[in-house]
Amino acid sequence: MKTNTLIAIVLIAIGILALAYQGITYTTQEKVVDLGPIQMTAEKQKTFPLPPVVGIATLVGGIVLLVLGKKNG
C-alpha cells in the first residue's frame, strides 16, 4: 500500500470521527482544599470542541488525496 493511500485513509477516518464526536472530552484533577496534611481533589471533565468544519476539511482532504493517488498510480 502506498504512503499517500494510507495517509488518505487515516485522514478520512479522523474526519468521520471528528464529525461524529464533535469534541474531545478529558478529565483533570484539581485541588479543592489544601490545608497542611489534608488535601481534597475533584475530578472535572473538560471538553475541547471540534467545529464541524475541521471534520469536513479533514474528510475532504483525505478523499482528495485518495483520488489524486489513484490518478497518479
Secondary structure as UniProt FT lines:
FT   HELIX           3..21
FT   STRAND          23..35
FT   TURN            36..37
FT   STRAND          38..49
FT   HELIX           52..72
//
